[in-house]
């Protein structure tokens, strides 16, 4: 099992997701867990991640309480 870690500081959902796509490429991930800033609308980031990684089981949550 390989674990990969990535992050994005982009302010727009589309930009952040594209940055993650560039980082991960097409590596056929089975599972992805992401923590998203509360500045992203939950429905928007969820839909964008599902669209970007359609073959991956994705679990996401906010990073409420972030420093």
RAJO-V463711 format. One line per field, one symbol per residue. phi: phi as a letter, one per 20 degrees, with the letter a starting at -180 (. if undefined). burial: + if it has 16 or more other ideal C-beta (glycine too) atoms within 10 Angstrom, else -. Layout:
# RAJO-V463711
phi->???
burial->???
This chain:
# RAJO-V463711
phi->.dddcbbbdfeeggfffffffffemddlfeccdcddfffefgffffffffffcfedfdccbfdgnfe
burial->-------+----+--++--+---+-------+-+-++--+----++-++--++--+-----------
